[in-house]
Amino acid sequence: MDKLRAMQTFVAIVEHGSLTRAARALASSLPVVVRTLAALEEALGVRLLNRTTRRLSLTDEGRAYLESCRHILGAVDEAEQRLSDQHDEPSGRLVVTASVLYGQMYVAPAVTGFLQAHPKVQCRLVLLDRVANLIEEGIDVGIRIGPLDDSNLIAQRVGEIHRIAAASPDYLARHPAPQLPGDLVHANCIRFTGNGRTTWLFQNQGRSLSVPISGNLECNHGLPAVDACVAGLGIGQFLSYQITEHLAAGRLLPLLQDFQLPPLPVHIVYPHAGLLPHRTRLFIQWMKRALAG
């Protein structure tokens, strides 16, 4: 059995969600794909996939093996591509997505720098405050904040972000600073409705706290909420990147720091473990450096 080919087949089955679609993607036949999977499971001595007439699902062993396969296949592809791409200037179309404000502040400047370095690449930057389906929407690379739900995506962690409650010195001169998360029920809280929540989240000794909040302003976008908080209207809870400059300049002061939740991870994600175009691999490397800094 060709073990690398068997790994490619297994990964294709998971990524495409069916044996038939995997066979089509691999330019193979359904019987060959079925036999390859069966031979791989027999060689490993474990079942990798639970199969019914309607769906496939990974076993615990399959999930662990999938991660290893993606790592091995990616390393093989990268080694081969380095040889063939040494003298090639990247070109072609690249579609990238990120959340709106994070994309404006960090992703867009990095994309501009990448295109200046590689002018033959054409990039479409899609900024959305929703989780886009990379495969269905034809997106090459995504930048995501928070836990990842889609096991079919390749993910590389590049950083982390904290939730921070904050208020301006002017507001705190007129109102007592909250000492406990529950004190926020008496404060004018600036609400960001883009995430659909009417509560703010904290933790106390490892236990999660959900605090209902109210106030006289709600925004469906983060930037107006930040501006209102800086102006002294009330208390806001933001992701750290949204208010970094205001904190550094003293326009906002952090609150309830002992009750912050664990940080949210930032990942670069892309759909396939198979051979990536030269432009996509270079872009991923570029973004890893840009966002890690």
C-alpha positions in Angstrom: 0.0 0.0 0.0 1.2 3.5 -0.9 0.9 5.1 2.5 1.1 8.7 1.2 -1.5 8.0 -1.3 -3.7 6.4 1.3 -3.3 9.5 3.6 -4.2 11.7 0.7 -7.3 9.6 0.1 -8.3 9.7 3.8 -7.9 13.5 4.0 -9.9 14.0 0.7 -12.7 11.9 2.1 -12.9 14.1 5.2 -12.6 17.4 3.4 -15.2 16.5 0.7 -17.6 14.8 3.1 -18.2 11.7 1.0 -16.4 8.8 -0.7 -17.9 9.7 -4.1 -16.8 13.4 -4.0 -13.4 12.4 -2.8 -13.0 9.9 -5.7 -14.0 12.7 -8.1 -11.5 15.2 -6.5 -8.7 12.6 -6.7 -9.6 11.7 -10.3 -10.1 8.1 -9.1 -13.0 5.7 -8.9 -15.3 5.0 -5.9 -14.2 1.3 -5.6 -10.5 2.4 -5.4 -11.3 5.0 -2.7 -13.3 2.4 -0.7 -10.5 -0.2 -1.0 -7.8 2.3 -0.1 -9.7 3.4 3.1 -10.3 -0.1 4.1 -6.7 -1.1 3.6 -5.5 1.9 5.6 -7.8 1.1 8.5 -6.7 -2.5 8.4 -3.0 -1.5 8.4 -3.5 0.9 11.3 -5.8 -1.6 13.2 -8.4 1.1 14.0 -11.5 2.5 12.4 -11.0 6.0 11.2 -14.5 6.8 10.0 -18.0 5.8 11.1 -19.9 5.3 7.9 -23.7 5.2 7.4 -25.8 5.5 4.3 -26.3 9.3 5.0 -23.1 10.6 6.5 -19.5 10.1 7.5 -18.0 11.0 10.9 -14.6 10.8 12.3 -13.8 8.5 15.2 -11.5 9.8 17.9 -8.6 7.8 16.4 -9.5 9.3 13.0 -9.5 12.8 14.3 -6.0 12.4 15.7 -4.8 10.6 12.6 -6.2 13.3 10.4 -4.1 16.0 12.1 -1.0 13.9 11.6 -1.8 13.3 7.9 -2.3 16.9 7.2 1.0 17.8 8.8 2.9 15.1 6.9 1.2 15.9 3.5 1.8 19.6 4.0 5.5 19.0 4.7 5.8 16.9 1.6 4.0 19.4 -0.6 6.1 22.3 0.8 9.4 20.5 0.2 8.4 19.8 -3.4 7.0 23.2 -4.0 10.2 24.9 -2.7 12.1 23.3 -5.5 9.7 24.2 -8.2 8.9 27.8 -6.9 12.4 29.0 -6.3 12.4 31.1 -9.4 8.7 31.7 -9.9 7.0 35.0 -9.2 3.6 34.4 -7.6 0.6 35.4 -9.6 -3.1 34.7 -9.8 -6.2 35.5 -7.7 -6.4 35.3 -4.0 -9.5 35.6 -1.9 -9.1 36.5 1.8 -11.6 37.1 4.6 -11.5 38.5 8.1 -13.9 40.3 10.5 -14.6 43.9 9.7 -12.7 45.9 12.3 -9.8 43.5 12.8 -9.6 43.3 9.0 -9.5 47.1 8.6 -6.9 47.6 11.3 -4.5 44.7 10.7 -5.3 42.4 7.8 -5.8 45.1 5.1 -2.4 46.8 5.7 -0.7 43.4 5.6 -2.5 42.6 2.3 -1.4 45.9 0.9 2.2 45.1 1.8 2.0 41.7 0.3 0.6 43.0 -3.0 3.4 45.6 -3.1 5.9 42.9 -2.8 4.1 40.6 -5.3 2.4 42.8 -7.8 1.3 40.0 -10.1 -1.1 38.7 -7.5 -4.7 40.0 -7.5 -6.4 39.9 -4.1 -10.1 40.2 -3.1 -10.4 41.1 0.6 -13.8 40.2 2.0 -14.5 41.7 5.5 -17.5 40.1 7.3 -18.7 40.0 10.8 -19.9 36.4 10.3 -18.0 33.1 9.8 -17.7 32.5 6.1 -17.7 29.0 4.7 -14.3 29.0 3.0 -15.0 26.0 0.7 -18.6 27.0 -0.3 -17.7 30.7 -0.8 -14.5 30.1 -2.7 -12.2 31.7 -0.1 -8.5 30.8 0.0 -7.5 32.1 3.4 -9.4 33.3 6.5 -8.3 35.1 9.6 -10.5 34.0 12.5 -10.8 35.1 16.1 -12.0 32.6 18.7 -12.4 28.8 18.9 -12.6 26.9 15.6 -15.6 24.7 14.9 -14.7 23.4 11.4 -12.4 20.4 11.7 -12.0 20.4 7.9 -9.9 23.5 8.0 -6.2 23.7 8.4 -5.4 26.2 11.1 -2.2 28.0 12.3 -2.4 30.0 15.4 -0.8 33.4 15.1 -1.8 35.2 18.3 -4.4 35.9 20.9 -6.8 38.6 22.0 -8.4 39.5 25.3 -11.8 40.8 26.2 -11.4 44.0 28.1 -14.0 46.1 30.0 -13.0 49.8 29.9 -14.2 53.3 30.5 -12.8 56.8 30.0 -11.2 58.9 32.9 -14.1 61.3 32.4 -16.8 58.7 33.0 -14.9 57.3 36.0 -14.6 60.7 37.5 -18.4 60.9 37.5 -19.3 57.3 38.4 -17.7 54.8 40.7 -15.5 52.2 39.0 -17.1 48.7 39.2 -15.2 46.4 41.6 -17.1 43.2 40.7 -18.7 42.2 37.4 -22.1 42.4 39.2 -21.6 46.1 39.7 -22.2 46.6 36.0 -25.9 46.3 36.5 -25.8 49.8 37.9 -23.6 51.3 35.1 -24.4 52.8 31.7 -23.1 50.0 29.5 -22.5 50.7 25.8 -23.8 47.6 24.0 -22.4 46.1 20.8 -25.2 44.1 19.2 -23.2 42.7 16.4 -22.5 39.5 18.4 -26.2 39.1 19.4 -25.4 39.1 23.2 -27.2 41.2 25.9 -24.7 40.0 28.6 -21.0 40.4 29.2 -18.8 37.5 30.1 -16.2 37.3 32.8 -14.8 34.6 35.1 -14.2 34.2 38.8 -11.8 31.5 40.1 -12.2 29.6 36.8 -16.0 29.8 36.7 -17.7 31.7 33.9 -19.9 34.6 34.8 -22.6 36.1 32.5 -23.6 39.6 33.6 -26.8 41.2 32.1 -26.1 44.8 31.1 -28.1 47.8 30.0 -27.5 51.3 28.7 -28.7 54.1 26.5 -26.6 53.2 23.4 -26.4 50.1 21.4 -24.4 49.7 18.2 -24.2 47.0 15.5 -20.6 47.9 14.8 -17.7 48.0 17.2 -16.1 51.4 16.2 -19.0 53.7 17.2 -19.2 51.9 20.5 -15.5 52.5 21.1 -15.9 56.2 20.2 -18.8 56.6 22.6 -16.8 55.0 25.4 -13.8 57.3 24.7 -16.2 60.3 24.8 -17.3 59.3 28.3 -20.8 58.0 27.7 -20.4 54.7 29.6 -18.5 51.5 30.0 -17.8 49.2 27.1 -16.4 45.6 26.7 -14.2 45.2 23.7 -11.6 42.9 22.1 -8.2 44.2 23.0 -7.1 45.1 19.5 -10.1 47.4 19.2 -8.9 49.7 22.0 -5.1 49.2 22.1 -4.3 52.7 21.1 -6.8 54.3 23.4 -5.4 52.3 26.4 -1.9 53.3 25.5 -2.8 56.9 25.3 -4.8 56.9 28.5 -8.1 57.7 26.8 -9.6 54.5 28.2 -8.8 52.7 31.4 -9.2 48.9 31.9 -11.7 47.6 34.4 -12.3 44.3 36.2 -8.9 42.9 35.0 -9.0 40.1 37.7 -12.2 38.8 36.1 -11.0 38.6 32.4 -11.8 35.4 30.5 -9.0 33.4 29.0 -7.7 34.9 25.7 -9.3 34.2 22.4 -6.9 32.6 19.8 -6.3 34.1 16.4 -5.8 31.6 13.6 -5.0 31.7 9.9 -7.2 29.1 8.3 -7.4 27.6 4.8 -9.4 24.7 3.4 -7.1 22.1 2.0 -4.1 20.1 3.2 -3.2 19.4 -0.4 -0.9 21.3 -2.7 -1.4 25.1 -2.2 -0.7 27.6 -5.0 2.6 29.4 -4.6 0.8 32.7 -3.9 -1.3 31.2 -1.2 1.6 29.6 0.7 3.6 32.9 0.4 0.6 34.9 1.7 0.1 32.6 4.7 3.8 33.0 5.6 3.5 36.8 5.1 0.4 37.0 7.4 1.9 34.8 10.1 4.8 37.3 10.3 2.5 40.4 10.1 -0.1 39.2 12.7 2.4 37.8 15.1 4.1 41.2 15.3 
